[in-house]
Amino acid sequence: MLVLTVVLVVAFAAIIATGATMLPPDDVPVTTTAQALGVGLLVSGIVGVCIVPLILLMGFFTIQPNQARVLILFGDYKGTVRDEGFHWANPFYSRSAGSTVDPATGKAVPMNTKISLRARTYNGDHLKVNDKCGNPIEIADVVVWRVENTAKALFDVDDYNSYVHTQSETALRHVATAYAYDQMPGEPEGGITLRSNIEEVSAALKEELSVRLEKAGVVIDDARLTHLAYAPEIAQAMLRRQQADAVIAAREKIVQGAVGMVDMALSELSSKNVVDLDDERKAAMVSNLMVVLCGDSDAQPVLNTGTLYQ
């Protein structure tokens, strides 16, 4: 097309030269048909060399890597150019796809027909929601997304950037209310929780976003939780509950180990005939060993100078 533009410029220059040769001398009126034709050729050549190449040059455009241009002719969608490089298209293709309202300023902003296909990252704000059990929590996410269908991105939603941000917040709220923050007492074991099953929750969030953003021609490459915590008003109470659960679990482990050690001690004493203990002496020995093994502080020994029955 660039060669054609040069050829047209040369052709119009030749027309101008031809018309100039057919004009009458200076200060002489046009009297013949040939002279009138020369005036016509001169005027058409000047108009052509000034307007036609300019119109043709307006059709040239470049596409960067991972970029696309939507082709719109008088409001009719004609297709999308995705190949990077130097291109020419109909000069009358629109360079704007209407306008949208900027949420920051409230003013109308024209939408460019060139759309970036690169991956973008949206870092969501910290949201305060209630989990499945009704506990208030703070949660945030990060979403990696890109435009796949340029026609849907421009024509099916008003502003696909704002649409992605709004739907990301809505999807995160929905996922947060579908799961409990942590395993609650009385709940069946093995349930998915926000704190313990990050991979499953992230997969559910990604699926939720994919369904919601399909209308805007957007695909989700990744979605992850970046922040998860109890709300400040219940954080201390939940921390005490977690500490109590940890203490109980530790005590259960200590008692199980102490019972095993006491049983091993009695079995060894009996099998090796070290000492013959009746039931009362075994009960006393078990009591002393359990106190030593399960106590929080070191045991203070007490020497008995008499017998066990005194």
Sequence and secondary structure as in RCSB ss.txt:
>XXXX:A:sequence
MLVLTVVLVVAFAAIIATGATMLPPDDVPVTTTAQALGVGLLVSGIVGVCIVPLILLMGFFTIQPNQARVLILFG
DYKGTVRDEGFHWANPFYSRSAGSTVDPATGKAVPMNTKISLRARTYNGDHLKVNDKCGNPIEIADVVVWRVENT
AKALFDVDDYNSYVHTQSETALRHVATAYAYDQMPGEPEGGITLRSNIEEVSAALKEELSVRLEKAGVVIDDARL
THLAYAPEIAQAMLRRQQADAVIAAREKIVQGAVGMVDMALSELSSKNVVDLDDERKAAMVSNLMVVLCGDSDAQ
PVLNTGTLYQ
>XXXX:A:secstr
 HHHHHHHHHHHHHHHHHHHHTS  TT    SHHHHHHHHHHHHHHHHHHHHHHHHHTTEEEE TTEEEEEEETT
EEEEEE   EEEE  TTB SEEEEEE TTT  EEEEESEEE S EEEE   EEEE TTS EEEEEEEEEEEES H
HHHHHTSS HHHHHHHHHHHHHHHHHHHSBSS  TTS TT  BTTT HHHHHHHHHHHHHHHHGGGTEEEEEEEE
EEEEE HHHHHHHHHHHHHHHHHHHHHHHHHHHHHHHHHHHHHHHHTTS    HHHHHHHHHHHHHHHH SS   
     S TT 
